[in-house]
Amino acid sequence: MNEDKHVFQNCIIFALLFLHLINSETILKIGSRTAW
């Protein structure tokens, strides 16, 4: 039970990091577009 919870937390952290990377990339693209 405790191990399952740990794996679940790791999945959430990984998903949040992945979404953060996608958001950062999108922000950079929009930022470079407005900069030009």
PDB file of N, CA, C and O in Angstrom:
ATOM      1  N   MET A   1       0.844  -1.206   0.000  1.00  0.00           N
ATOM      2  CA  MET A   1       0.000   0.000   0.000  1.00  0.00           C
ATOM      3  C   MET A   1       0.881   1.260   0.000  1.00  0.00           C
ATOM      4  O   MET A   1       0.665   2.181  -0.787  1.00  0.00           O
ATOM      5  N   ASN A   2       1.849   1.279   0.872  1.00  0.00           N
ATOM      6  CA  ASN A   2       2.724   2.449   0.955  1.00  0.00           C
ATOM      7  C   ASN A   2       3.530   2.618  -0.328  1.00  0.00           C
ATOM      8  O   ASN A   2       3.742   3.737  -0.795  1.00  0.00           O
ATOM      9  N   GLU A   3       3.978   1.495  -0.895  1.00  0.00           N
ATOM     10  CA  GLU A   3       4.761   1.536  -2.137  1.00  0.00           C
ATOM     11  C   GLU A   3       3.909   2.059  -3.290  1.00  0.00           C
ATOM     12  O   GLU A   3       4.399   2.823  -4.121  1.00  0.00           O
ATOM     13  N   ASP A   4       2.648   1.659  -3.348  1.00  0.00           N
ATOM     14  CA  ASP A   4       1.750   2.136  -4.406  1.00  0.00           C
ATOM     15  C   ASP A   4       1.583   3.648  -4.323  1.00  0.00           C
ATOM     16  O   ASP A   4       1.578   4.340  -5.341  1.00  0.00           O
ATOM     17  N   LYS A   5       1.447   4.147  -3.110  1.00  0.00           N
ATOM     18  CA  LYS A   5       1.283   5.591  -2.923  1.00  0.00           C
ATOM     19  C   LYS A   5       2.528   6.323  -3.422  1.00  0.00           C
ATOM     20  O   LYS A   5       2.424   7.376  -4.051  1.00  0.00           O
ATOM     21  N   HIS A   6       3.692   5.766  -3.142  1.00  0.00           N
ATOM     22  CA  HIS A   6       4.947   6.384  -3.561  1.00  0.00           C
ATOM     23  C   HIS A   6       5.031   6.441  -5.087  1.00  0.00           C
ATOM     24  O   HIS A   6       5.420   7.462  -5.655  1.00  0.00           O
ATOM     25  N   VAL A   7       4.666   5.341  -5.746  1.00  0.00           N
ATOM     26  CA  VAL A   7       4.680   5.294  -7.215  1.00  0.00           C
ATOM     27  C   VAL A   7       3.691   6.308  -7.776  1.00  0.00           C
ATOM     28  O   VAL A   7       3.979   6.990  -8.760  1.00  0.00           O
ATOM     29  N   PHE A   8       2.524   6.404  -7.146  1.00  0.00           N
ATOM     30  CA  PHE A   8       1.498   7.345  -7.595  1.00  0.00           C
ATOM     31  C   PHE A   8       2.006   8.777  -7.491  1.00  0.00           C
ATOM     32  O   PHE A   8       1.774   9.586  -8.390  1.00  0.00           O
ATOM     33  N   GLN A   9       2.701   9.096  -6.393  1.00  0.00           N
ATOM     34  CA  GLN A   9       3.253  10.444  -6.220  1.00  0.00           C
ATOM     35  C   GLN A   9       4.304  10.724  -7.293  1.00  0.00           C
ATOM     36  O   GLN A   9       4.364  11.827  -7.836  1.00  0.00           O
ATOM     37  N   ASN A  10       5.134   9.718  -7.595  1.00  0.00           N
ATOM     38  CA  ASN A  10       6.150   9.895  -8.638  1.00  0.00           C
ATOM     39  C   ASN A  10       5.499  10.173  -9.988  1.00  0.00           C
ATOM     40  O   ASN A  10       5.989  10.999 -10.757  1.00  0.00           O
ATOM     41  N   CYS A  11       4.396   9.486 -10.276  1.00  0.00           N
ATOM     42  CA  CYS A  11       3.680   9.702 -11.538  1.00  0.00           C
ATOM     43  C   CYS A  11       3.150  11.127 -11.613  1.00  0.00           C
ATOM     44  O   CYS A  11       3.231  11.768 -12.661  1.00  0.00           O
ATOM     45  N   ILE A  12       2.608  11.623 -10.507  1.00  0.00           N
ATOM     46  CA  ILE A  12       2.068  12.989 -10.482  1.00  0.00           C
ATOM     47  C   ILE A  12       3.196  13.990 -10.699  1.00  0.00           C
ATOM     48  O   ILE A  12       3.056  14.930 -11.482  1.00  0.00           O
ATOM     49  N   ILE A  13       4.319  13.785 -10.002  1.00  0.00           N
ATOM     50  CA  ILE A  13       5.457  14.700 -10.142  1.00  0.00           C
ATOM     51  C   ILE A  13       5.957  14.697 -11.588  1.00  0.00           C
ATOM     52  O   ILE A  13       6.240  15.754 -12.152  1.00  0.00           O
ATOM     53  N   PHE A  14       6.064  13.510 -12.183  1.00  0.00           N
ATOM     54  CA  PHE A  14       6.535  13.395 -13.560  1.00  0.00           C
ATOM     55  C   PHE A  14       5.584  14.113 -14.516  1.00  0.00           C
ATOM     56  O   PHE A  14       6.021  14.815 -15.427  1.00  0.00           O
ATOM     57  N   ALA A  15       4.277  13.931 -14.299  1.00  0.00           N
ATOM     58  CA  ALA A  15       3.276  14.577 -15.153  1.00  0.00           C
ATOM     59  C   ALA A  15       3.358  16.094 -15.020  1.00  0.00           C
ATOM     60  O   ALA A  15       3.270  16.810 -16.017  1.00  0.00           O
ATOM     61  N   LEU A  16       3.524  16.585 -13.794  1.00  0.00           N
ATOM     62  CA  LEU A  16       3.617  18.032 -13.577  1.00  0.00           C
ATOM     63  C   LEU A  16       4.865  18.595 -14.246  1.00  0.00           C
ATOM     64  O   LEU A  16       4.814  19.661 -14.861  1.00  0.00           O
ATOM     65  N   LEU A  17       5.985  17.885 -14.130  1.00  0.00           N
ATOM     66  CA  LEU A  17       7.215  18.336 -14.776  1.00  0.00           C
ATOM     67  C   LEU A  17       7.051  18.365 -16.294  1.00  0.00           C
ATOM     68  O   LEU A  17       7.491  19.303 -16.957  1.00  0.00           O
ATOM     69  N   PHE A  18       6.412  17.325 -16.835  1.00  0.00           N
ATOM     70  CA  PHE A  18       6.188  17.241 -18.275  1.00  0.00           C
ATOM     71  C   PHE A  18       5.324  18.410 -18.754  1.00  0.00           C
ATOM     72  O   PHE A  18       5.634  19.045 -19.762  1.00  0.00           O
ATOM     73  N   LEU A  19       4.233  18.690 -18.023  1.00  0.00           N
ATOM     74  CA  LEU A  19       3.358  19.806 -18.381  1.00  0.00           C
ATOM     75  C   LEU A  19       4.115  21.124 -18.272  1.00  0.00           C
ATOM     76  O   LEU A  19       3.937  22.013 -19.104  1.00  0.00           O
ATOM     77  N   HIS A  20       4.958  21.254 -17.251  1.00  0.00           N
ATOM     78  CA  HIS A  20       5.730  22.480 -17.064  1.00  0.00           C
ATOM     79  C   HIS A  20       6.678  22.696 -18.241  1.00  0.00           C
ATOM     80  O   HIS A  20       6.833  23.823 -18.713  1.00  0.00           O
ATOM     81  N   LEU A  21       7.314  21.619 -18.720  1.00  0.00           N
ATOM     82  CA  LEU A  21       8.215  21.730 -19.866  1.00  0.00           C
ATOM     83  C   LEU A  21       7.456  22.172 -21.111  1.00  0.00           C
ATOM     84  O   LEU A  21       7.927  23.031 -21.856  1.00  0.00           O
ATOM     85  N   ILE A  22       6.282  21.587 -21.339  1.00  0.00           N
ATOM     86  CA  ILE A  22       5.464  21.957 -22.501  1.00  0.00           C
ATOM     87  C   ILE A  22       5.048  23.424 -22.395  1.00  0.00           C
ATOM     88  O   ILE A  22       5.120  24.163 -23.377  1.00  0.00           O
ATOM     89  N   ASN A  23       4.614  23.845 -21.207  1.00  0.00           N
ATOM     90  CA  ASN A  23       4.194  25.230 -21.007  1.00  0.00           C
ATOM     91  C   ASN A  23       5.363  26.185 -21.222  1.00  0.00           C
ATOM     92  O   ASN A  23       5.195  27.237 -21.838  1.00  0.00           O
ATOM     93  N   SER A  24       6.544  25.832 -20.723  1.00  0.00           N
ATOM     94  CA  SER A  24       7.722  26.680 -20.892  1.00  0.00           C
ATOM     95  C   SER A  24       8.063  26.826 -22.372  1.00  0.00           C
ATOM     96  O   SER A  24       8.394  27.918 -22.833  1.00  0.00           O
ATOM     97  N   GLU A  25       7.982  25.725 -23.113  1.00  0.00           N
ATOM     98  CA  GLU A  25       8.284  25.755 -24.544  1.00  0.00           C
ATOM     99  C   GLU A  25       7.291  26.648 -25.272  1.00  0.00           C
ATOM    100  O   GLU A  25       7.677  27.433 -26.139  1.00  0.00           O
ATOM    101  N   THR A  26       6.007  26.531 -24.920  1.00  0.00           N
ATOM    102  CA  THR A  26       4.971  27.351 -25.549  1.00  0.00           C
ATOM    103  C   THR A  26       5.197  28.820 -25.223  1.00  0.00           C
ATOM    104  O   THR A  26       5.073  29.676 -26.099  1.00  0.00           O
ATOM    105  N   ILE A  27       5.527  29.118 -23.969  1.00  0.00           N
ATOM    106  CA  ILE A  27       5.770  30.508 -23.560  1.00  0.00           C
ATOM    107  C   ILE A  27       6.971  31.065 -24.321  1.00  0.00           C
ATOM    108  O   ILE A  27       6.954  32.218 -24.753  1.00  0.00           O
ATOM    109  N   LEU A  28       8.018  30.245 -24.485  1.00  0.00           N
ATOM    110  CA  LEU A  28       9.199  30.699 -25.217  1.00  0.00           C
ATOM    111  C   LEU A  28       8.856  31.000 -26.671  1.00  0.00           C
ATOM    112  O   LEU A  28       9.315  32.002 -27.220  1.00  0.00           O
ATOM    113  N   LYS A  29       8.052  30.140 -27.302  1.00  0.00           N
ATOM    114  CA  LYS A  29       7.653  30.360 -28.698  1.00  0.00           C
ATOM    115  C   LYS A  29       6.857  31.653 -28.826  1.00  0.00           C
ATOM    116  O   LYS A  29       7.122  32.463 -29.713  1.00  0.00           O
ATOM    117  N   ILE A  30       5.879  31.847 -27.936  1.00  0.00           N
ATOM    118  CA  ILE A  30       5.063  33.062 -27.979  1.00  0.00           C
ATOM    119  C   ILE A  30       5.943  34.283 -27.695  1.00  0.00           C
ATOM    120  O   ILE A  30       5.799  35.323 -28.337  1.00  0.00           O
ATOM    121  N   GLY A  31       6.856  34.146 -26.728  1.00  0.00           N
ATOM    122  CA  GLY A  31       7.745  35.252 -26.368  1.00  0.00           C
ATOM    123  C   GLY A  31       8.646  35.644 -27.531  1.00  0.00           C
ATOM    124  O   GLY A  31       8.837  36.832 -27.790  1.00  0.00           O
ATOM    125  N   SER A  32       9.202  34.659 -28.235  1.00  0.00           N
ATOM    126  CA  SER A  32      10.080  34.961 -29.364  1.00  0.00           C
ATOM    127  C   SER A  32       9.280  35.584 -30.503  1.00  0.00           C
ATOM    128  O   SER A  32       9.797  36.416 -31.249  1.00  0.00           O
ATOM    129  N   ARG A  33       8.015  35.180 -30.635  1.00  0.00           N
ATOM    130  CA  ARG A  33       7.162  35.747 -31.688  1.00  0.00           C
ATOM    131  C   ARG A  33       6.903  37.229 -31.414  1.00  0.00           C
ATOM    132  O   ARG A  33       6.980  38.057 -32.322  1.00  0.00           O
ATOM    133  N   THR A  34       6.596  37.558 -30.159  1.00  0.00           N
ATOM    134  CA  THR A  34       6.324  38.960 -29.830  1.00  0.00           C
ATOM    135  C   THR A  34       7.620  39.764 -29.855  1.00  0.00           C
ATOM    136  O   THR A  34       7.598  40.956 -30.160  1.00  0.00           O
ATOM    137  N   ALA A  35       8.749  39.129 -29.541  1.00  0.00           N
ATOM    138  CA  ALA A  35      10.038  39.819 -29.556  1.00  0.00           C
ATOM    139  C   ALA A  35      10.398  40.230 -30.984  1.00  0.00           C
ATOM    140  O   ALA A  35      10.944  41.310 -31.213  1.00  0.00           O
ATOM    141  N   TRP A  36      10.083  39.355 -31.933  1.00  0.00           N
ATOM    142  CA  TRP A  36      10.373  39.685 -33.327  1.00  0.00           C
ATOM    143  C   TRP A  36       9.351  40.697 -33.830  1.00  0.00           C
ATOM    144  O   TRP A  36       9.412  41.113 -34.987  1.00  0.00           O
TER     145      TRP A  36
END
